[in-house]
Amino acid sequence: MRRLGLSGRGLPPLSVSPARLTPRLASYSLGLLPASLASRECSSRAERGAACRLVLGLGNPGMPGTRHSVGAVAVRRLAERLGAGSAWRGDRGVAGSLAEVGPAWAGGPRLVLLASSHPMNINGLSAALAARKFSVRAQEVILLHDDVDKPLGHVALKHGGSARGHNGVKSCIHCLRSDAMVRLRIGVGRGDVARGSAALVAHVLASFSAEEEPQIQRALERGIDLLLAHMGHTGGHTEGHTGGHTGGHTGEEAPR
């Protein structure tokens, strides 16, 4: 059985001193992506003639199978779907692993897939470094992450807005100096567990049960369908409600 890994809501902030980071990373932890990049076009975009998207799967390295790292699983599943499952390579310049997919996939945009080697609460450092490396604007970044406020197996796209308590998303908003990123929210549920409680921390850091695994596996496939359809890839299908942009959301699918 394939095991998972999810990303983090309700986790206490990590205490990471900028002095312990390299000077380059320290600057990103404090400031972060230059504001000019938010409006700057990719210098080589005219040459390559195609849009570029940066897709970051949020998660905790070394914690596969947990609810909190499902975003990291999703980005690797996306790479497999696009035939780039073996394209991953470590890149110290972005503090993570990258897989690049050219625009040949059904005419969609060029994709740069990213899995951070940092803990969830500072995933944004990798997002900012990769955005600078590939000259990607915040609105061209897509975050894949868990959502405890959505029932298990529900998936939805959200266009910008607040982090809704998700520390990984908070880190990305801080480091990219923008909340314009599109997010694929993957419901992991929380039952009766109170937000901000120690029980919620334990919940998101726990693995899916044997009964939950098939449901989350199907949710990952539907989430990738939804994401590909959003980016203009005709191979994806999005059954259920996928209506227009309302309240920052574009489409949601319940479990099937």
C-alpha positions in Angstrom: 0.0 0.0 0.0 1.3 3.4 -0.9 1.9 5.6 2.1 1.5 9.4 2.3 2.7 12.6 4.0 0.8 15.8 4.8 1.3 19.5 5.6 0.7 21.6 8.6 -2.2 23.5 10.2 -2.1 24.4 13.9 1.5 23.5 14.4 3.5 25.8 16.8 5.9 28.0 14.9 9.4 26.6 14.7 12.1 28.7 16.5 14.6 29.2 13.8 17.2 32.0 14.3 18.2 33.8 11.2 21.8 33.7 12.5 21.7 29.9 12.1 20.8 30.2 8.4 23.2 31.0 5.6 23.3 34.7 4.8 21.3 34.1 1.7 18.6 32.2 3.5 18.6 34.6 6.4 17.7 37.5 4.1 14.7 35.5 2.8 13.6 34.6 6.3 13.4 38.3 7.2 12.2 40.1 4.1 12.1 38.2 1.7 11.4 38.1 -2.0 12.1 41.5 -3.4 8.9 43.4 -4.0 10.0 44.2 -7.6 9.7 40.5 -8.5 6.0 40.6 -7.8 5.6 42.7 -11.0 8.6 41.7 -13.0 8.1 39.4 -16.0 10.4 36.5 -16.4 13.4 37.8 -18.4 13.5 34.8 -20.6 9.7 34.4 -21.0 9.6 36.1 -24.4 12.4 33.8 -25.6 10.7 30.6 -24.4 7.2 31.8 -25.5 5.4 30.0 -22.7 4.0 30.8 -19.2 5.7 29.3 -16.2 4.1 28.0 -13.0 5.9 27.0 -9.8 4.0 24.2 -7.9 5.1 23.7 -4.3 3.9 20.7 -2.3 3.9 21.7 1.4 5.0 19.1 3.9 7.5 18.0 6.5 10.6 16.2 5.1 11.1 12.8 6.6 7.5 12.4 7.7 5.8 10.5 4.9 2.4 9.1 5.5 1.3 11.9 7.9 -1.8 14.1 7.2 0.4 17.2 7.5 2.5 16.2 4.4 -0.2 15.3 1.9 0.8 18.3 -0.2 4.3 16.9 -0.6 2.8 13.6 -1.8 0.5 15.5 -4.2 3.3 17.3 -6.0 5.1 14.0 -6.5 1.9 12.4 -7.7 1.5 15.3 -10.1 5.0 14.7 -11.5 4.1 11.0 -12.0 0.9 12.0 -13.9 2.9 14.2 -16.2 5.6 11.6 -16.9 8.2 13.4 -14.8 8.4 11.0 -11.8 12.0 10.3 -12.5 13.0 14.0 -13.2 13.4 15.0 -9.5 16.9 16.4 -8.7 18.2 18.1 -5.5 18.9 21.8 -5.8 20.8 23.4 -2.9 20.0 26.8 -4.4 16.3 26.4 -3.6 16.8 24.2 -0.5 14.7 21.4 -2.0 14.1 19.1 -5.0 12.9 20.2 -8.4 11.2 18.5 -11.4 10.7 20.5 -14.5 7.9 19.7 -17.1 8.0 21.5 -20.4 5.0 23.1 -22.1 4.5 20.1 -24.4 2.0 18.5 -22.1 -1.2 19.3 -24.0 -0.2 22.9 -24.5 -0.2 23.8 -20.8 2.3 26.1 -19.2 5.9 25.1 -18.3 5.8 23.7 -14.8 8.5 23.7 -12.1 7.6 21.3 -9.3 9.2 21.8 -5.9 9.4 19.9 -2.7 11.2 21.8 0.1 13.8 20.2 2.3 12.8 22.7 5.1 10.2 21.9 7.8 6.7 22.9 7.1 6.8 26.2 9.0 9.6 27.6 6.8 8.7 26.0 3.4 8.3 29.6 2.2 12.1 29.9 2.1 12.3 27.4 -0.7 9.3 29.0 -2.4 11.1 32.4 -2.5 14.4 31.0 -3.6 12.7 29.0 -6.5 10.6 32.0 -7.5 13.7 34.1 -7.8 15.6 31.4 -9.7 12.8 31.0 -12.3 11.6 34.6 -12.2 8.1 33.5 -11.2 5.6 36.0 -9.7 3.5 35.2 -6.7 0.4 34.8 -8.8 2.2 32.1 -10.8 2.9 30.0 -7.7 0.5 27.1 -6.7 0.6 25.6 -3.3 -0.6 22.1 -2.5 -1.5 21.5 1.1 -3.6 19.8 3.7 -6.7 21.4 5.2 -8.1 20.4 8.5 -11.3 22.5 8.0 -12.3 20.4 5.0 -13.7 16.9 5.5 -11.5 14.0 4.6 -11.3 13.5 0.9 -12.7 16.9 -0.2 -10.5 19.0 -2.5 -10.8 22.6 -3.6 -8.9 25.4 -5.4 -8.6 28.7 -3.6 -7.4 31.9 -5.3 -5.3 33.9 -2.9 -6.4 35.2 0.5 -5.3 34.5 4.0 -3.5 31.4 5.2 -6.5 30.3 7.3 -4.2 29.2 10.1 -1.9 27.0 8.0 1.7 27.7 9.0 3.2 26.5 5.8 1.0 28.8 3.8 1.8 31.6 6.2 5.5 31.1 5.6 4.9 31.3 1.8 2.9 34.5 2.1 5.6 36.0 4.3 8.5 35.0 2.0 6.8 35.8 -1.3 5.5 39.1 0.1 2.1 38.3 -1.4 -1.0 36.2 -0.7 -1.9 35.9 -4.4 -0.9 32.2 -4.7 -3.4 29.7 -5.9 -3.9 26.8 -3.4 -5.1 23.2 -3.9 -6.6 22.4 -0.5 -6.8 18.7 0.4 -9.2 17.9 3.2 -7.9 15.8 6.0 -10.6 16.6 8.5 -10.3 17.2 12.2 -13.5 15.7 13.7 -14.2 17.2 17.1 -10.6 18.3 17.7 -10.4 22.0 18.6 -8.2 24.3 16.5 -5.0 25.2 18.2 -5.1 22.3 20.6 -2.3 19.8 21.3 -4.7 17.1 20.0 -4.8 18.9 16.6 -1.0 18.8 16.4 -1.1 15.1 17.1 -3.8 14.6 14.5 -2.0 16.3 11.6 1.3 14.6 12.5 -0.4 11.1 12.6 -0.7 8.8 9.6 -3.9 8.0 7.8 -5.7 4.9 9.1 -6.1 1.9 6.8 -9.7 2.9 6.3 -8.8 6.5 5.4 -6.0 5.7 2.9 -8.2 4.7 -0.1 -10.3 7.8 0.4 -7.2 10.1 0.4 -5.7 8.3 -2.5 -8.8 9.0 -4.6 -8.8 12.6 -3.3 -5.2 13.1 -4.6 -6.3 11.9 -8.0 -9.3 14.2 -8.1 -7.2 17.1 -6.8 -4.7 16.6 -9.6 -7.5 16.5 -12.1 -8.8 19.8 -10.7 -5.4 21.4 -10.8 -4.7 20.3 -14.4 -8.0 21.6 -15.6 -7.3 24.9 -13.9 -4.0 25.2 -15.8 -5.7 24.4 -19.1 -4.6 20.7 -19.4 -7.4 19.0 -21.3 -6.6 15.6 -19.9 -8.0 16.3 -16.5 -11.7 15.8 -15.5 -13.5 17.6 -12.7 -16.8 16.1 -11.8 -19.0 17.6 -9.1 -19.2 21.4 -8.5 -16.5 23.2 -10.6 -18.4 26.4 -11.2 -17.1 29.9 -11.5 -14.9 32.0 -9.3 -16.9 32.7 -6.1 -15.4 34.0 -2.9 -11.9 33.2 -4.0 -12.7 29.5 -4.8 -12.9 27.7 -8.1 -14.5 24.4 -7.8 -14.7 21.8 -5.0 -15.1 18.1 -5.2 -16.5 15.8 -2.5 -15.3 12.3 -2.0 -16.6 9.6 -4.4 
